Amino acid sequence: MNNAFMNTYKRLPVTFVRGEGSFLFDINGKKYLDFGSGIAVNCLGHNYPPLVRAVTEQAAKYFHVSNYYSSDVSISFAEKLVEAASPLGIKKVFLANSGAEANEGACKLARKYSLLKYGPGRHKIVTLKGSFHGRTITTLAATGQDKFHKDFGPFTEGFLHIECGDIDALDKALDEKTTAGLLIEPIQGESGIIPQSEEFIAAAAELCAKRDILFIVDEIQCGVGRTGTFLAIEQYKDKNGNPIKPDIVTLAKGLAGGVPAGAFLAGEKTSEVLSPGDHGSTFGGNPIAAAAGLVVLKTIQDTEFLSDIVRKGEIIINGLKNHHLVKEVRGKGLIIGLDIEKEAWDVLEAGISRADNSKNQNGLLILSGGVNTLRVLPAYTILESEIDQGLEILSQVLDEV
Ligand SMILES: *Cc1c(COP(=O)(O)O)cnc(C)c1O
């Protein structure tokens, strides 16, 4: 019953009981095409057999051991995660359970790095306007959107937000006497899929390297294969055309295909900063999440699977950009935002209410990313026929609302 919940979510009127691939079924047996995959979480779709197998097999062995000990499956998961990010210089990982926790840990790591090397007073973390980094008091402070700040102060101090793309503001904000880190989503998710420009990312990475300010990328929404590379930052190059090597990377959402998991990864500079007692998590590295995460990592290792993500994204982008009510389409791979002439929430509602078995009509699950912005974040396993169906429904719904 929904009224047992605190009133924290504006929910659409639908309750799901089952999923299969890119479809979900509600309590009345109505069928919905899933263009949101749980906000980029169910990246391999619903009821994906290898994922179900891995989770059930692990559940039959053991659910949990504390971090007093090691778990075979979480050791493997950590190794594979570091291996996947090793081309970018990543050396170590801390396993957590959510995005906010991953960012919280990243901020702690950045502050301690700076403190050990430069002493107190160099603790600021610069982030971008429009960013979203989580719901804890510290990650809200990092989040560069005022609407999240009302009612909950005072916040953790030391966060400042600058305009996306403003290299002069960045240069000023990255004060080497007071600043420990720069935290950036390469593609902003919650604010409507806003990719940072290559020029801005290159300038940011260069300024950070020069001033020994840690370059932290929040890939919680755009990482884990969603853009067609393991991390979105891999698609950016510095001004000499070399890969950009972040000092810290944060992940969550799709990391374990729907089982709660988060992580922060550390490069050369940051991998030896934290010591026993500095950080911890009861559930972090949970064996069931690790077993699921191993399936996700293995699946997205396949270069053909990754190039399919890009190809599918292009089909969606091309399908959307000519619609007369679509003003702009942004994104890469299966992280796509579109500005529309209608209210996004009306589209979400109409996508739900059109589900009707008697008319053989499926609903559509799609996400908002602002008042007039939609987000399309399907499972990587979505079929082309399902993409066509989703685009068809979306086009109808846009015309109707
Ligand atoms: C969702 C998200 C978070 C927060 O993750 P939670 O698991 O909800 O704590 C942080 N950063 C980005 C970019 C996100 O998309």
PDBQT file of the ligand as one rigid body, heavy atoms in Angstrom, charges set to zero:
ROOT
HETATM    1  C1  LIG A 501      21.713   8.631  -9.230  1.00  0.00    +0.000 C 
HETATM    2  C2  LIG A 501      22.925   9.427  -9.123  1.00  0.00    +0.000 A 
HETATM    3  C3  LIG A 501      23.567   9.647  -7.895  1.00  0.00    +0.000 A 
HETATM    4  C4  LIG A 501      23.015   9.138  -6.600  1.00  0.00    +0.000 C 
HETATM    5  O1  LIG A 501      22.913   7.743  -6.564  1.00  0.00    +0.000 OA
HETATM    6  P1  LIG A 501      22.034   7.022  -5.422  1.00  0.00    +0.000 P 
HETATM    7  O2  LIG A 501      22.317   5.561  -5.664  1.00  0.00    +0.000 OA
HETATM    8  O3  LIG A 501      20.613   7.391  -5.642  1.00  0.00    +0.000 OA
HETATM    9  O4  LIG A 501      22.560   7.491  -4.123  1.00  0.00    +0.000 OA
HETATM   10  C5  LIG A 501      24.741  10.371  -7.912  1.00  0.00    +0.000 A 
HETATM   11  N1  LIG A 501      25.267  10.862  -9.038  1.00  0.00    +0.000 NA
HETATM   12  C6  LIG A 501      24.673  10.669 -10.237  1.00  0.00    +0.000 A 
HETATM   13  C7  LIG A 501      25.311  11.218 -11.468  1.00  0.00    +0.000 C 
HETATM   14  C8  LIG A 501      23.479   9.964 -10.323  1.00  0.00    +0.000 A 
HETATM   15  O5  LIG A 501      22.885   9.801 -11.505  1.00  0.00    +0.000 OA
ENDROOT
TORSDOF 0
